[in-house]
Amino acid sequence: MSDHKTHFGFSTVDENEKAGKVAEVFHSVAKNYDIMNDVMSGGLHRVWKHFTINTARLKKGDKVLDIAGGTGDLSRGWAKRVGKEGEVWLTDINSSMLTVGRDRLLNEGLILPVSLADAEKLPFPDNYFNLVSVAFGLRNMTHKDAALKEMHRVLKPGGTLLVLEFSKVYKPLEGVYDLYSFKLLPVMGKLIAKDADSYQYLAESIRMHPDQETLKQMMLDAGFDSVDYHNMSAGIVALHKGVKF
């Protein structure tokens, strides 16, 4: 047992227990993750990811690291952007998610390097990537500050970090959004994925994630020189962009 506590959804657990509990959730949801994402977001997760891919400043031959890349949606987009001369790494800490993503990309004829990687201890050299992305993964990390510092470390000077994550919805919508998240979402998780508990955790983890301004400050504290963010769908998600000078 450690003396340090952290959040697992709305529960408080020992820090050294969180990674295992998160792993159980994603081993459980991996096979149904894309279907549930479509149902949960009304297909909007595809729009949010499309926007993220198209706003990145990338050129042919660039190197990209997709952290917590899961089922490979961003990696696919990055591979198209950087071309065959580029380098895109699909990484995830969860072997089930990584396998689903790798197999799907292989089925599409896209062969990318993959790595089972912990964002808090990235197995890549300093100043290597032009772009690092993490979509809907940061909130599941135990030490977000350490992960952000690692993302900063592996970026080249002039490189960019893109964090696409659920955020704080505009105040007038909070009541409706809470009803959806905590009443409907677990029911859909039970019906579609036979797994209400995992989707309860996912809904709770969204609420416990730092809001837009807090995450911006965390990125600045991690060493990024310029950070801004763009709200989408009334703040349900936000895309944070940090630049390393």
BALO-507613 format. One record per residue (C-alpha): x, y, z; residue number from 1. Coordinates in Angstrom, 2 decimals. Layout:
% residues N
<px X&py Y&pz Z&num NUM> $
...
END
This chain:
% residues 245
<px 0.00&py 0.00&pz 0.00&num 1> $
<px 1.25&py 3.49&pz -0.82&num 2> $
<px 0.62&py 6.65&pz 1.17&num 3> $
<px -0.37&py 8.50&pz -1.98&num 4> $
<px -4.00&py 8.54&pz -3.05&num 5> $
<px -5.52&py 9.36&pz -6.42&num 6> $
<px -8.89&py 9.27&pz -8.17&num 7> $
<px -10.36&py 6.27&pz -9.94&num 8> $
<px -13.52&py 7.90&pz -11.20&num 9> $
<px -15.23&py 9.19&pz -8.06&num 10> $
<px -13.45&py 6.63&pz -5.85&num 11> $
<px -10.19&py 7.27&pz -4.03&num 12> $
<px -7.54&py 4.55&pz -4.42&num 13> $
<px -3.84&py 4.09&pz -3.74&num 14> $
<px -1.76&py 5.49&pz -6.59&num 15> $
<px -0.17&py 2.11&pz -7.18&num 16> $
<px -3.62&py 0.53&pz -7.69&num 17> $
<px -4.94&py 2.95&pz -10.29&num 18> $
<px -3.03&py 1.69&pz -13.34&num 19> $
<px -4.27&py -1.86&pz -12.73&num 20> $
<px -7.86&py -0.74&pz -12.31&num 21> $
<px -7.72&py 1.38&pz -15.49&num 22> $
<px -6.14&py -1.58&pz -17.30&num 23> $
<px -9.10&py -3.79&pz -16.29&num 24> $
<px -11.53&py -1.23&pz -17.73&num 25> $
<px -9.79&py -1.06&pz -21.10&num 26> $
<px -9.17&py -4.81&pz -21.37&num 27> $
<px -12.91&py -5.10&pz -20.83&num 28> $
<px -14.07&py -2.46&pz -23.34&num 29> $
<px -11.44&py -2.89&pz -26.09&num 30> $
<px -13.49&py -4.99&pz -28.50&num 31> $
<px -16.57&py -2.76&pz -28.24&num 32> $
<px -14.73&py 0.52&pz -27.80&num 33> $
<px -15.44&py 1.99&pz -31.25&num 34> $
<px -19.10&py 0.98&pz -31.23&num 35> $
<px -19.53&py 2.51&pz -27.79&num 36> $
<px -17.69&py 5.68&pz -28.83&num 37> $
<px -20.11&py 6.13&pz -31.72&num 38> $
<px -23.13&py 5.51&pz -29.50&num 39> $
<px -21.85&py 7.63&pz -26.60&num 40> $
<px -20.94&py 10.63&pz -28.73&num 41> $
<px -23.52&py 10.29&pz -31.50&num 42> $
<px -20.60&py 9.84&pz -33.87&num 43> $
<px -19.12&py 13.16&pz -32.81&num 44> $
<px -15.84&py 11.59&pz -31.67&num 45> $
<px -15.03&py 11.12&pz -35.36&num 46> $
<px -15.65&py 14.84&pz -36.02&num 47> $
<px -13.47&py 15.83&pz -33.05&num 48> $
<px -10.63&py 13.56&pz -34.22&num 49> $
<px -10.98&py 14.76&pz -37.82&num 50> $
<px -10.65&py 18.37&pz -36.63&num 51> $
<px -7.58&py 17.44&pz -34.58&num 52> $
<px -5.87&py 15.75&pz -37.53&num 53> $
<px -6.60&py 18.63&pz -39.88&num 54> $
<px -5.45&py 21.41&pz -37.54&num 55> $
<px -1.99&py 19.90&pz -36.95&num 56> $
<px 0.94&py 21.54&pz -38.67&num 57> $
<px 2.60&py 18.56&pz -40.32&num 58> $
<px 4.56&py 17.95&pz -43.49&num 59> $
<px 5.64&py 14.87&pz -45.40&num 60> $
<px 8.42&py 13.03&pz -43.60&num 61> $
<px 7.55&py 14.26&pz -40.10&num 62> $
<px 7.67&py 11.99&pz -37.03&num 63> $
<px 4.52&py 11.57&pz -34.92&num 64> $
<px 3.86&py 9.82&pz -31.61&num 65> $
<px 0.26&py 8.81&pz -30.89&num 66> $
<px -0.02&py 8.14&pz -27.14&num 67> $
<px -2.91&py 6.07&pz -25.77&num 68> $
<px -3.68&py 5.61&pz -29.47&num 69> $
<px -6.04&py 2.73&pz -28.77&num 70> $
<px -7.94&py 1.72&pz -31.86&num 71> $
<px -5.78&py 3.77&pz -34.19&num 72> $
<px -8.04&py 6.59&pz -35.40&num 73> $
<px -5.44&py 9.35&pz -35.00&num 74> $
<px -2.52&py 7.19&pz -36.14&num 75> $
<px -4.34&py 6.50&pz -39.41&num 76> $
<px -4.82&py 10.23&pz -39.95&num 77> $
<px -1.23&py 11.06&pz -39.07&num 78> $
<px 0.09&py 8.38&pz -41.46&num 79> $
<px -1.83&py 9.98&pz -44.33&num 80> $
<px -0.47&py 13.40&pz -43.40&num 81> $
<px 3.24&py 12.45&pz -43.16&num 82> $
<px 3.30&py 9.94&pz -46.02&num 83> $
<px 5.51&py 6.90&pz -46.50&num 84> $
<px 8.64&py 8.92&pz -45.75&num 85> $
<px 7.22&py 9.85&pz -42.34&num 86> $
<px 7.14&py 7.87&pz -39.10&num 87> $
<px 4.03&py 7.33&pz -36.96&num 88> $
<px 4.16&py 5.33&pz -33.73&num 89> $
<px 0.91&py 3.87&pz -32.38&num 90> $
<px 1.34&py 3.37&pz -28.63&num 91> $
<px -0.90&py 2.39&pz -25.74&num 92> $
<px -0.29&py 1.15&pz -22.22&num 93> $
<px -3.10&py -1.39&pz -22.67&num 94> $
<px -2.28&py -4.50&pz -24.71&num 95> $
<px -5.92&py -5.22&pz -25.60&num 96> $
<px -6.47&py -1.73&pz -27.02&num 97> $
<px -3.15&py -1.80&pz -28.85&num 98> $
<px -3.92&py -5.18&pz -30.42&num 99> $
<px -7.33&py -4.00&pz -31.65&num 100> $
<px -5.75&py -0.87&pz -33.16&num 101> $
<px -2.82&py -2.66&pz -34.74&num 102> $
<px -5.03&py -5.37&pz -36.27&num 103> $
<px -7.46&py -2.84&pz -37.64&num 104> $
<px -4.71&py -0.80&pz -39.30&num 105> $
<px -3.14&py -3.99&pz -40.70&num 106> $
<px -6.52&py -4.95&pz -42.17&num 107> $
<px -6.51&py -1.58&pz -43.93&num 108> $
<px -3.01&py -2.27&pz -45.28&num 109> $
<px -1.38&py 0.23&pz -42.94&num 110> $
<px 1.75&py -1.11&pz -41.27&num 111> $
<px 2.89&py 1.21&pz -38.47&num 112> $
<px 5.39&py 0.64&pz -35.66&num 113> $
<px 3.56&py -0.08&pz -32.41&num 114> $
<px 4.77&py 0.04&pz -28.82&num 115> $
<px 3.25&py -1.01&pz -25.51&num 116> $
<px 4.26&py 2.21&pz -23.76&num 117> $
<px 3.57&py 3.97&pz -20.47&num 118> $
<px 3.15&py 7.70&pz -21.13&num 119> $
<px 4.85&py 8.45&pz -17.81&num 120> $
<px 8.04&py 6.65&pz -19.00&num 121> $
<px 8.16&py 6.94&pz -22.78&num 122> $
<px 10.70&py 4.64&pz -24.50&num 123> $
<px 11.81&py 7.29&pz -26.99&num 124> $
<px 14.80&py 9.65&pz -27.19&num 125> $
<px 14.77&py 13.38&pz -26.40&num 126> $
<px 13.84&py 15.84&pz -29.16&num 127> $
<px 12.66&py 13.16&pz -31.60&num 128> $
<px 9.07&py 13.85&pz -32.67&num 129> $
<px 7.53&py 16.77&pz -34.59&num 130> $
<px 4.13&py 16.05&pz -33.08&num 131> $
<px 2.78&py 14.15&pz -30.07&num 132> $
<px -0.95&py 13.46&pz -29.76&num 133> $
<px -3.11&py 11.98&pz -27.03&num 134> $
<px -6.87&py 11.62&pz -27.57&num 135> $
<px -9.11&py 10.66&pz -24.64&num 136> $
<px -6.19&py 9.13&pz -22.77&num 137> $
<px -4.71&py 11.77&pz -20.50&num 138> $
<px -7.53&py 11.58&pz -17.95&num 139> $
<px -6.76&py 7.90&pz -17.29&num 140> $
<px -3.12&py 8.54&pz -16.38&num 141> $
<px -2.14&py 8.45&pz -12.71&num 142> $
<px 0.55&py 11.17&pz -12.85&num 143> $
<px -0.60&py 13.56&pz -15.56&num 144> $
<px 2.17&py 16.03&pz -14.74&num 145> $
<px 4.86&py 13.36&pz -15.29&num 146> $
<px 3.22&py 12.24&pz -18.54&num 147> $
<px 3.08&py 15.82&pz -19.87&num 148> $
<px 6.78&py 16.32&pz -19.02&num 149> $
<px 7.61&py 13.14&pz -20.94&num 150> $
<px 5.62&py 14.35&pz -23.94&num 151> $
<px 7.55&py 17.62&pz -23.79&num 152> $
<px 10.87&py 15.75&pz -23.55&num 153> $
<px 10.40&py 13.65&pz -26.71&num 154> $
<px 9.29&py 16.62&pz -28.83&num 155> $
<px 11.75&py 18.47&pz -31.04&num 156> $
<px 12.11&py 22.21&pz -30.46&num 157> $
<px 9.27&py 23.72&pz -32.48&num 158> $
<px 7.24&py 20.54&pz -31.95&num 159> $
<px 3.60&py 20.46&pz -30.89&num 160> $
<px 1.56&py 18.47&pz -28.37&num 161> $
<px -2.14&py 18.02&pz -29.12&num 162> $
<px -4.38&py 16.86&pz -26.26&num 163> $
<px -7.95&py 16.01&pz -27.25&num 164> $
<px -9.93&py 15.30&pz -24.11&num 165> $
<px -13.34&py 15.62&pz -22.53&num 166> $
<px -13.50&py 18.90&pz -20.63&num 167> $
<px -15.90&py 21.16&pz -18.74&num 168> $
<px -19.18&py 21.67&pz -20.58&num 169> $
<px -20.81&py 25.13&pz -20.72&num 170> $
<px -22.77&py 25.73&pz -17.50&num 171> $
<px -26.35&py 25.82&pz -18.93&num 172> $
<px -25.86&py 22.27&pz -20.25&num 173> $
<px -24.43&py 20.74&pz -17.06&num 174> $
<px -27.72&py 19.25&pz -15.80&num 175> $
<px -28.60&py 17.54&pz -19.07&num 176> $
<px -25.02&py 16.35&pz -19.54&num 177> $
<px -24.92&py 14.83&pz -16.03&num 178> $
<px -28.21&py 13.03&pz -16.63&num 179> $
<px -26.82&py 11.59&pz -19.86&num 180> $
<px -23.46&py 10.63&pz -18.37&num 181> $
<px -24.58&py 9.00&pz -15.14&num 182> $
<px -27.99&py 7.58&pz -16.02&num 183> $
<px -27.93&py 6.74&pz -19.73&num 184> $
<px -24.26&py 5.93&pz -20.32&num 185> $
<px -23.96&py 3.00&pz -17.88&num 186> $
<px -27.24&py 1.58&pz -19.26&num 187> $
<px -25.85&py 1.77&pz -22.81&num 188> $
<px -22.64&py 0.18&pz -21.58&num 189> $
<px -24.66&py -2.69&pz -20.14&num 190> $
<px -26.81&py -3.16&pz -23.24&num 191> $
<px -24.09&py -2.84&pz -25.88&num 192> $
<px -20.89&py -3.91&pz -24.16&num 193> $
<px -22.41&py -5.98&pz -21.30&num 194> $
<px -20.30&py -3.80&pz -19.03&num 195> $
<px -22.04&py -1.07&pz -17.01&num 196> $
<px -19.23&py -0.64&pz -14.46&num 197> $
<px -16.55&py 0.28&pz -17.02&num 198> $
<px -18.74&py 2.95&pz -18.56&num 199> $
<px -19.65&py 4.28&pz -15.13&num 200> $
<px -15.90&py 4.71&pz -14.55&num 201> $
<px -15.43&py 6.41&pz -17.94&num 202> $
<px -18.21&py 8.90&pz -17.15&num 203> $
<px -16.79&py 9.60&pz -13.67&num 204> $
<px -13.23&py 9.97&pz -15.03&num 205> $
<px -14.47&py 12.71&pz -17.38&num 206> $
<px -15.83&py 14.69&pz -14.42&num 207> $
<px -12.60&py 14.33&pz -12.44&num 208> $
<px -10.40&py 15.53&pz -15.33&num 209> $
<px -9.00&py 19.08&pz -15.03&num 210> $
<px -11.00&py 21.81&pz -16.77&num 211> $
<px -9.70&py 23.81&pz -19.72&num 212> $
<px -7.75&py 26.44&pz -17.81&num 213> $
<px -6.32&py 23.96&pz -15.29&num 214> $
<px -5.01&py 21.68&pz -18.05&num 215> $
<px -3.55&py 24.69&pz -19.84&num 216> $
<px -1.60&py 25.60&pz -16.69&num 217> $
<px -0.46&py 21.99&pz -16.23&num 218> $
<px 0.97&py 22.02&pz -19.77&num 219> $
<px 2.78&py 25.29&pz -19.07&num 220> $
<px 4.14&py 23.82&pz -15.83&num 221> $
<px 5.39&py 20.79&pz -17.80&num 222> $
<px 7.61&py 23.08&pz -19.87&num 223> $
<px 5.50&py 24.07&pz -22.86&num 224> $
<px 6.14&py 27.65&pz -23.90&num 225> $
<px 2.83&py 28.41&pz -25.57&num 226> $
<px -0.50&py 26.73&pz -24.81&num 227> $
<px -3.98&py 27.45&pz -26.09&num 228> $
<px -7.20&py 25.45&pz -26.43&num 229> $
<px -10.27&py 25.21&pz -28.62&num 230> $
<px -13.64&py 24.12&pz -27.22&num 231> $
<px -15.84&py 21.84&pz -29.30&num 232> $
<px -19.47&py 20.80&pz -28.82&num 233> $
<px -20.09&py 23.41&pz -26.10&num 234> $
<px -17.02&py 22.39&pz -24.11&num 235> $
<px -17.84&py 18.68&pz -23.96&num 236> $
<px -14.36&py 18.28&pz -25.44&num 237> $
<px -11.42&py 20.64&pz -25.80&num 238> $
<px -8.33&py 20.44&pz -27.98&num 239> $
<px -5.27&py 21.79&pz -26.17&num 240> $
<px -2.20&py 22.69&pz -28.19&num 241> $
<px 1.19&py 23.15&pz -26.58&num 242> $
<px 4.32&py 24.25&pz -28.44&num 243> $
<px 7.90&py 23.54&pz -27.33&num 244> $
<px 10.24&py 26.38&pz -28.31&num 245> $
END
